[in-house]
Structure formats: C-alpha cells, structure tokens
Amino acid sequence: MRAVIVTGIMLASLTFAGAASASQELATSSGCLKCHAVGEKKVGPALKDVAAAHKGKNDEAALAAKISGAKDHPKVKASEDDVKKLVHWILTL
Ligand code: HEC
C-alpha cells in the first residue's frame, strides 16, 4: 500500500515537472528567454516577479493580449495561442 502511494506521488511530480519543462521549452523556442529569465531580471522583468505582480488580479487574458499586441511589449514571434499558454505558465511561477 505504502509503495503504491509513493509511486503515485512520484508519478504526479514527474507529470508536473514534464508540464513545466514543456512550457520552458516553448518559452525558449519562442525567444522569450532571450529577454526574460524565471528568477532574475534581464532585458525584461524576472518571470517570477511578473507572476507576483499579477497574482490574484485575474488579468491573464489582458496580459496575453498585451504581449501579442506588440505595442506595449516588444514584438514576439509566438502565435497568440502560444502566448496564452506562456502567460498561463508564467502566472504559475
Ligand atoms: C526583446 C526583448 C523581449 C522579448 C523577446 C520578450 N519580452 Fe517580455 N518583456 C520585455 C520587457 C522589456 C518587458 C517590460 C516592459 C513591458 O511590460 O512591456 C517585458 C514584460 C513582459 C511581461 C509582463 C508584462 C506586464 O504588463 O507586467 C510578460 C508577461 C512578458 N514580458 C512575457 C513575454 C513572453 C511570453 C515572451 C515570449 C513570447 C516575451 N515576453 C518576450 C522584453 C521582452
């Protein structure tokens, strides 16, 4: 029984790590990580700081629109769909 629980926890954390690195890969291939890092400021703010600043504001859609809009943020090559996924990921950091 104990082994089953431990295996379950390990599987769950593997799945979680998998989702996180898939998003990180998307952020890399989309060029976001040229200007951003998760934990430190580069050209753009640290993504953890972005997450903290937007916590509880429920403005994920507005944020994605801002990034895709290329007016108040440098132009990105990611599709609108990918930007939505990326913003969703960023806000979980
Ligand atoms: C050429 C550099 C550059 C690239 C590439 C870039 N960013 Fe940014 N980003 C910035 C700068 C500078 C800011 C701070 C000014 C601002 O808010 O626009 C920023 C801010 C942000 C913010 C916070 C906006 C806010 O209103 O708080 C988010 C979210 C973000 N970027 C997401 C992304 C995503 C997702 C990508 C990749 C698809 C990306 N960025 C690519 C430079 C960049």
Residues whose N, C-alpha, C, O or C-beta is under 5 A from the ligand:
A	BS01	HEC	S30 G31 C32 C35 V43 G44 P45 V50 I67 D72 H73 P74 V76 A78 L86
